[in-house]
Amino acid sequence: MTELKVTAEPGVPQVFTERTFDAPRELVFRAFIEPDLLVRWLGPRRYTMTIDRFDARDGGSYRYVHSDDAGNAFGFHGVFHGAPSPDGFVQTFEFEGAPGHVSMDTLTLEERDGKTLLTMVQTGFETAEDRDDFSSGWPAYLDTLGRVVGGERHEVACDLGTDTLAVGAHSGAGPFGV
C-alpha cells in the first residue's frame, strides 16, 4: 500500500503533498513532462484533456484544456522556471476561469529502492479557500498517476486543517495502463 499525504495548515494558503509511487523516478518524471502521458492522468476522469502547447524547459510554457461532454471547456496555463529534470521542477499554474489566481508549484522526485517519493509544495494562493479549491483534485489525479506508472494500490490521507479525508484502496494495470 502507498499513502498520499496532503497537508494544509488552517488559514495558510499553501499545500504540502507527499506520495510514494511504486515506480522508478524516471518513469514518474516522464508522466509529468510528456504530453501523451500527461493526458492519461492529469485532471478529472470525466473530462477530455487537450494540450495546446507544452514546452518543458526553463522559460517554456504550457496550456491545456479540459472539456466535458456538454461542450464546456476549462483552460489552464503556466510557465516552467528552471530546467525540468528527474530531480523535479518548478512551474506556475493558473486556471483561466480565475485570472490572476496563480500558484507556484515545486515538485521534487526522489528515488528510493525502485520507488519514487514525490513531494509537491503549492504556494501563492490568495486565500486558504483558493488553496482548497485549486488543490482539491490532486488526490484523485495522483491516484490515476499511480495506476498509469505502476498499477499500484494506495490509501489517501488529506489533512486540510482539521478535516481528514480517507479514500479506500485502488488497484490498476501495469506501467502506463489505467
C-alpha positions in Angstrom: 0.0 0.0 0.0 1.2 3.5 -0.8 0.0 6.6 1.1 -0.7 10.0 -0.1 -0.4 12.8 2.5 -1.8 16.3 1.8 -1.3 18.9 4.5 -2.6 22.4 4.6 -2.5 24.4 7.8 -5.7 26.3 8.7 -5.7 29.8 7.1 -2.4 29.3 5.3 -2.6 29.5 1.5 0.0 26.7 0.9 -0.3 22.9 0.4 2.3 20.2 1.0 1.8 16.9 -0.8 3.8 13.7 -0.4 3.2 10.5 -2.3 5.3 7.4 -2.9 4.9 5.6 -6.3 5.8 2.0 -6.9 7.7 3.1 -10.0 11.2 4.4 -10.9 11.7 8.1 -10.7 12.4 8.5 -14.4 9.0 6.9 -15.2 7.2 9.3 -12.8 9.1 12.3 -14.3 8.2 11.3 -17.8 4.5 11.2 -16.8 4.7 14.8 -15.8 6.6 16.2 -18.8 5.5 14.1 -21.8 2.2 15.3 -23.2 1.0 11.9 -24.4 1.4 10.6 -20.8 0.2 13.7 -19.0 -3.3 13.5 -20.7 -3.7 10.0 -19.3 -3.8 11.1 -15.6 -4.0 14.9 -15.1 -7.5 16.2 -14.4 -10.9 14.8 -13.7 -11.5 11.5 -15.5 -14.9 12.7 -16.8 -13.1 15.3 -18.9 -11.1 15.1 -22.1 -7.7 16.8 -21.9 -6.3 18.6 -24.9 -2.8 20.1 -24.8 -2.4 23.3 -26.8 1.3 23.7 -26.0 3.8 22.1 -23.7 7.4 23.2 -23.7 9.0 21.7 -20.7 12.2 23.8 -20.5 13.4 26.8 -18.5 11.0 29.6 -19.5 8.8 27.3 -21.6 5.1 27.5 -21.2 2.2 25.1 -21.3 -1.6 25.4 -21.9 -4.1 22.6 -21.7 -7.9 22.4 -21.7 -10.3 20.0 -20.0 -13.6 19.6 -21.9 -16.8 17.9 -20.9 -19.5 16.1 -22.9 -21.7 19.3 -22.8 -19.1 21.4 -24.6 -17.8 23.2 -21.6 -14.0 23.9 -21.7 -11.7 24.8 -18.8 -8.2 26.2 -19.7 -5.1 26.1 -17.6 -1.6 27.6 -18.3 1.7 28.3 -16.7 5.5 28.7 -17.2 8.4 26.4 -16.2 11.0 28.0 -14.0 14.4 26.3 -14.3 15.0 23.2 -16.4 12.7 20.3 -15.5 14.7 17.2 -14.6 14.1 13.8 -12.9 15.0 15.6 -9.7 11.9 17.8 -10.1 10.8 21.2 -11.4 9.0 24.5 -10.6 6.1 25.8 -12.6 3.3 28.4 -12.3 -0.3 27.3 -12.6 -3.3 29.4 -13.4 -6.9 28.4 -14.1 -8.2 30.7 -16.9 -11.6 30.8 -15.2 -10.0 32.7 -12.3 -7.4 35.1 -13.9 -4.7 36.3 -11.6 -5.0 33.4 -9.1 -1.6 31.9 -9.8 0.2 29.3 -7.7 3.8 28.4 -7.8 4.2 24.6 -7.7 7.5 23.0 -6.7 7.8 19.3 -7.4 10.7 17.1 -6.3 11.2 13.4 -7.1 13.5 11.1 -5.0 14.1 7.5 -5.9 14.2 5.1 -3.0 14.8 1.4 -3.8 13.0 1.5 -7.1 10.1 3.6 -5.8 9.7 7.3 -6.1 8.8 9.8 -3.4 7.0 12.8 -4.9 7.0 16.0 -2.8 5.0 18.9 -4.1 4.6 22.4 -2.5 2.0 24.7 -3.9 2.2 28.3 -2.8 1.0 31.7 -3.9 -2.7 31.2 -3.4 -4.5 34.4 -2.4 -6.6 32.7 0.3 -6.9 29.4 2.0 -10.2 29.0 0.2 -8.4 29.4 -3.2 -5.9 26.8 -2.0 -8.6 24.3 -1.2 -10.4 25.0 -4.5 -7.3 24.6 -6.7 -5.7 21.7 -4.9 -8.7 19.6 -4.1 -8.3 17.4 -7.2 -4.7 16.3 -6.6 -5.5 13.2 -4.5 -7.6 11.7 -7.4 -5.1 12.8 -10.1 -2.2 11.2 -8.2 -4.3 8.1 -7.7 -4.7 7.9 -11.5 -1.0 8.6 -12.0 -0.2 5.7 -9.7 -2.2 3.4 -11.9 -0.6 4.8 -15.0 3.0 4.3 -13.9 2.7 1.2 -11.8 -0.7 -0.4 -11.3 -0.4 0.1 -7.5 -2.8 0.2 -4.6 -2.8 3.0 -2.1 -4.7 4.9 0.6 -5.2 8.6 0.7 -4.9 10.8 3.8 -5.6 14.5 3.3 -5.2 17.0 6.2 -6.8 20.3 5.4 -6.7 21.9 8.8 -9.0 19.9 11.0 -10.5 17.9 8.1 -9.2 14.5 7.2 -10.3 12.6 4.1 -9.6 8.9 3.7 -10.2 7.1 0.5 -10.2 3.3 0.0 -7.5 1.3 -1.8 -7.4 1.1 -5.5 -5.5 -1.1 -8.0 -4.8 -0.8 -11.7 -2.9 -2.1 -14.6 0.9 -2.0 -15.2 3.1 0.8 -16.4 1.2 3.4 -18.4 -2.0 1.4 -18.1 -5.1 2.7 -16.4 
